[in-house]
Amino acid sequence: MQTVKPALPRPVVAVICDRISYFQHNVHAVPETYLRALHEAAGVMPVLIPACPELLDLSTLLATVDGVLLPGSPSNVAAERYKAEPLPKETLMDLHRDETVFSLLPSVTAQGIPLMAICRGFQEVNVFYGGTLHRAVHERADAIDHREGDHARAIEEWYEDSHLVSVTPGGLLATLSGTQAVRVNSLHHQGVDRLGKGLRIEAFALDGLIEAFTAPDAPGLVLGLQWHPEMSLGHSPLAQQLFTTFGDSCRRRQQSRLCTKSTGGNDEFISAYAV
């Protein structure tokens, strides 16, 4: 009788939270749209990671997860992280998230854990690689206004495609999109100024602003996007491809992680899921 192998469990993806105030409590939260995109489009299981480094055991986390997502946020990366003058006092910040992300990224990238970074996450990764940020992209000469616009509009209208990005030939996005340009949404006022060392531009806006990058020499996938593909899955084949690619990378990481656990009671588990 033929033995039927059990279905491989979904890869686990750590999603870094924002720390926000909710009824005078410190709360760690992520918009549900990211979690649904990971579950439905990437085929992984999202797990929320609090923006509180003292609560995290790095070795446990790295041994458990198959991918990391840095989501967008209304808050800004502290300018001190890229050796610039502090942002104005009224600027929304999240120093707890900064501390969490920048404490995780060295090990995540060194170990080749797939990394997908969106909006604020995109900016965090650029800073981690030694890059800098524009404080107010819309104030640059001849710049597109990349902000989301009137907040009185329905939330769905914030995420409507608003401008073209040019796709760099020969890159990952060119392979996934099969085209030279795509329309994307835009909800940010900061952006990449100097690109971090080791990052490759995958797409840029018509005003020259970098909109996507990868890290070709990294041991695992590093994919950064300034726009929000999680909000475009209903109409954008590229958005679906981006999450599928991330999910596939997480599955490869999962298989490698399981196959390296070859001690004690893990042998039987690994054998059952071997490919």
TIDRENBA-228139 format. One line per field, with one value per residue (C-alpha): residue number from 1; x negated, y negated, z. Coordinates in Angstrom, 1 decimal, always signed. Layout:
<atoms>
num = [NUM:...]
c1 = [X:...]
c2 = [Y:...]
c3 = [Z:...]
</atoms>
This chain:
<atoms>
num = [1:2:3:4:5:6:7:8:9:10:11:12:13:14:15:16:17:18:19:20:21:22:23:24:25:26:27:28:29:30:31:32:33:34:35:36:37:38:39:40:41:42:43:44:45:46:47:48:49:50:51:52:53:54:55:56:57:58:59:60:61:62:63:64:65:66:67:68:69:70:71:72:73:74:75:76:77:78:79:80:81:82:83:84:85:86:87:88:89:90:91:92:93:94:95:96:97:98:99:100:101:102:103:104:105:106:107:108:109:110:111:112:113:114:115:116:117:118:119:120:121:122:123:124:125:126:127:128:129:130:131:132:133:134:135:136:137:138:139:140:141:142:143:144:145:146:147:148:149:150:151:152:153:154:155:156:157:158:159:160:161:162:163:164:165:166:167:168:169:170:171:172:173:174:175:176:177:178:179:180:181:182:183:184:185:186:187:188:189:190:191:192:193:194:195:196:197:198:199:200:201:202:203:204:205:206:207:208:209:210:211:212:213:214:215:216:217:218:219:220:221:222:223:224:225:226:227:228:229:230:231:232:233:234:235:236:237:238:239:240:241:242:243:244:245:246:247:248:249:250:251:252:253:254:255:256:257:258:259:260:261:262:263:264:265:266:267:268:269:270:271:272:273:274:275]
c1 = [+0.0:-1.3:-2.1:-0.5:-2.7:-1.0:-0.6:-3.5:-2.5:-2.5:-5.7:-5.7:-6.3:-7.1:-5.3:-6.8:-4.2:-3.8:-3.5:-0.5:+1.7:+5.2:+7.3:+4.1:+2.6:-0.5:+0.7:-1.2:+0.7:+0.5:+3.2:+5.2:+4.6:+1.0:+2.0:+4.7:+2.2:-0.3:+2.3:+4.2:+1.6:-1.7:-0.3:-2.0:-1.0:-1.6:-2.7:-2.8:-6.0:-5.8:-7.8:-9.5:-13.0:-13.2:-10.4:-12.1:-14.4:-16.3:-17.6:-14.1:-12.6:-15.3:-14.9:-11.2:-10.3:-10.6:-10.3:-9.9:-7.6:-8.2:-4.9:-4.1:-3.2:-2.2:-5.3:-8.7:-12.2:-14.1:-16.5:-19.3:-19.3:-20.8:-22.9:-20.6:-19.2:-16.3:-12.8:-10.4:-8.9:-5.4:-6.5:-4.9:-7.7:-7.9:-11.2:-10.2:-9.7:-13.0:-14.8:-13.1:-13.6:-17.3:-18.1:-16.6:-17.8:-21.5:-20.6:-17.7:-19.7:-22.9:-20.9:-19.1:-15.7:-13.4:-12.5:-9.7:-9.6:-6.8:-6.6:-8.1:-9.7:-11.3:-12.8:-14.0:-15.9:-17.5:-18.7:-20.0:-22.1:-23.6:-21.3:-19.5:-16.0:-14.3:-12.3:-9.6:-9.7:-7.0:-9.2:-11.8:-11.9:-9.9:-8.8:-5.5:-3.4:-3.6:-1.3:+2.1:+4.1:+7.3:+8.0:+11.7:+12.0:+13.0:+10.0:+10.2:+9.5:+6.2:+4.9:+5.9:+3.1:+1.7:-1.5:-3.7:-7.0:-9.6:-10.9:-14.6:-15.5:-17.0:-15.8:-13.3:-10.4:-11.1:-10.9:-7.7:-5.9:-7.0:-6.7:-8.7:-6.3:-3.4:-1.0:-1.2:+0.4:-1.4:-1.0:-4.3:-6.0:-9.5:-11.5:-14.9:-17.6:-20.9:-20.5:-22.0:-25.2:-24.4:-20.9:-19.8:-17.2:-14.2:-11.9:-11.7:-9.1:-9.1:-10.5:-13.5:-12.5:-13.5:-10.4:-11.7:-15.0:-16.5:-19.8:-21.3:-24.2:-22.2:-21.9:-18.1:-15.4:-15.4:-12.5:-11.7:-8.7:-7.7:-4.1:-1.4:-0.9:+1.2:+3.9:+3.7:+4.2:+7.7:+6.5:+2.7:+1.0:-2.3:-1.0:+0.0:-3.4:-5.3:-3.5:-3.7:-7.5:-7.9:-5.8:-7.8:-11.1:-9.6:-8.7:-12.2:-13.5:-11.1:-12.2:-15.8:-15.1:-13.2:-15.9:-18.6:-16.8:-18.3:-18.5:-16.4:-12.6:-12.8:-14.0:-10.5:-8.9:-11.5:-11.2:-7.4:-7.8:-10.8:-10.6]
c2 = [+0.0:-3.4:-5.8:-9.3:-12.0:-14.6:-18.1:-20.3:-22.9:-26.5:-28.4:-30.8:-34.5:-37.0:-40.3:-43.2:-45.3:-49.0:-50.1:-52.3:-53.7:-52.2:-53.4:-54.5:-51.0:-50.2:-47.9:-46.0:-46.0:-45.3:-46.2:-43.1:-43.6:-42.5:-39.4:-38.4:-39.0:-36.7:-34.0:-34.2:-35.2:-34.0:-30.8:-31.3:-31.7:-35.2:-35.6:-39.0:-40.1:-42.8:-46.0:-45.4:-44.0:-43.0:-40.5:-38.8:-35.8:-36.2:-32.6:-31.2:-33.5:-32.8:-29.0:-29.2:-31.5:-31.0:-34.6:-38.2:-41.0:-44.6:-46.3:-49.9:-52.4:-56.1:-56.5:-57.5:-56.0:-58.1:-60.3:-59.5:-56.0:-57.4:-60.1:-63.1:-65.9:-64.9:-65.1:-67.8:-67.1:-66.8:-63.9:-60.6:-58.2:-54.7:-54.3:-50.8:-49.5:-51.1:-49.3:-46.0:-46.1:-47.2:-44.5:-41.8:-42.7:-41.7:-38.1:-37.9:-38.9:-37.0:-33.8:-34.2:-34.4:-35.7:-39.4:-41.4:-45.1:-47.5:-51.3:-52.1:-48.6:-49.5:-52.6:-50.6:-48.2:-51.0:-52.6:-49.2:-48.8:-52.3:-54.4:-57.6:-59.0:-62.1:-63.9:-65.3:-63.9:-66.3:-69.3:-68.2:-70.1:-68.4:-65.7:-63.8:-64.2:-60.7:-61.3:-59.6:-62.9:-63.9:-61.7:-62.5:-60.2:-56.5:-54.4:-52.4:-55.6:-56.2:-53.0:-53.6:-53.4:-56.9:-56.8:-54.7:-53.1:-52.1:-48.6:-48.0:-45.5:-42.2:-42.4:-40.4:-42.7:-42.7:-38.9:-38.9:-41.7:-41.0:-44.7:-47.9:-49.9:-49.3:-51.6:-51.6:-53.3:-55.8:-56.7:-58.1:-61.4:-60.1:-58.0:-56.7:-59.4:-57.5:-53.9:-51.5:-49.6:-46.2:-47.1:-46.9:-49.2:-47.2:-50.1:-53.9:-56.6:-59.0:-61.7:-59.4:-58.3:-54.7:-52.5:-49.0:-47.2:-43.8:-42.7:-40.3:-39.2:-38.4:-34.7:-34.9:-37.0:-40.7:-42.5:-46.1:-48.0:-51.6:-51.0:-48.7:-45.5:-44.0:-46.5:-45.7:-42.0:-42.3:-43.9:-43.6:-40.5:-41.8:-42.2:-38.6:-37.5:-39.5:-37.7:-34.3:-34.8:-35.7:-32.7:-30.3:-31.6:-31.0:-27.4:-26.8:-28.2:-26.0:-22.8:-23.7:-24.5:-21.2:-19.2:-20.6:-19.5:-16.1:-15.3:-13.5:-13.3:-15.5:-12.7:-11.1:-14.5:-15.5:-12.1:-12.5:-15.8:-15.1:-15.9]
c3 = [+0.0:-1.0:+1.9:+1.5:+2.8:+5.0:+3.5:+4.4:+7.1:+5.9:+6.3:+9.3:+8.5:+11.3:+10.8:+12.7:+14.6:+15.2:+18.9:+19.2:+22.0:+22.4:+25.2:+27.1:+26.6:+24.6:+21.8:+19.1:+15.9:+12.1:+9.5:+8.6:+4.9:+5.2:+7.1:+4.5:+1.7:+3.3:+4.0:+0.7:-1.9:-0.4:+1.2:+4.5:+8.2:+9.6:+13.2:+14.8:+16.4:+19.1:+18.7:+22.0:+21.7:+25.3:+24.8:+21.9:+22.0:+18.8:+18.6:+19.1:+16.5:+13.9:+14.4:+14.1:+11.2:+7.4:+6.4:+7.7:+6.6:+7.4:+6.8:+6.1:+8.8:+9.2:+11.5:+10.3:+10.7:+13.2:+11.2:+13.7:+12.2:+9.0:+10.7:+9.8:+11.8:+14.0:+12.4:+13.6:+17.0:+15.5:+13.2:+14.1:+15.3:+16.6:+18.2:+19.6:+16.1:+15.0:+17.8:+17.0:+13.3:+13.4:+16.0:+13.8:+10.4:+10.8:+11.7:+9.3:+6.3:+7.3:+7.7:+4.3:+5.8:+3.1:+3.7:+2.2:+3.1:+2.2:+2.5:+5.9:+5.8:+2.4:+4.0:+7.0:+4.8:+2.8:+6.1:+7.3:+4.2:+4.8:+2.7:+3.6:+3.3:+1.8:+4.6:+2.2:-1.3:-2.5:-1.8:-4.3:-7.6:-10.3:-7.9:-8.1:-5.0:-3.6:-0.6:-0.4:-0.6:+1.1:+4.2:+4.0:+1.0:+1.4:+2.4:-0.9:-2.8:-0.9:-2.5:-6.1:-8.6:-9.0:-11.0:-13.2:-12.2:-14.7:-14.3:-14.5:-17.3:-16.2:-12.6:-10.5:-11.2:-14.9:-14.8:-12.8:-14.6:-18.2:-18.9:-18.8:-16.6:-14.1:-12.3:-8.5:-5.5:-3.5:+0.2:+1.5:+2.0:+2.8:+0.4:-0.5:-1.0:-1.2:-2.0:+0.5:-0.5:-2.0:-3.1:-6.7:-8.1:-9.5:-10.3:-10.1:-10.5:-13.4:-11.1:-10.4:-7.0:-6.2:-5.8:-5.5:-4.8:-4.2:-2.7:-5.3:-3.2:-0.1:+0.8:+0.7:-0.9:+0.0:-1.7:-0.9:-2.3:-1.7:-2.8:-1.2:-3.3:-0.5:-1.5:-5.2:-5.3:-6.8:-10.0:-10.2:-11.5:-10.4:-6.8:-6.8:-8.3:-5.7:-2.8:-4.6:-5.1:-1.4:-0.4:-2.6:-1.0:+2.4:+1.4:+0.3:+3.6:+5.5:+3.7:+4.4:+8.1:+8.6:+6.9:+9.1:+12.3:+12.4:+16.1:+18.6:+18.1:+15.0:+12.6:+12.2:+11.6:+9.0:+7.3:+7.0:+5.2:+3.1:-0.6]
</atoms>
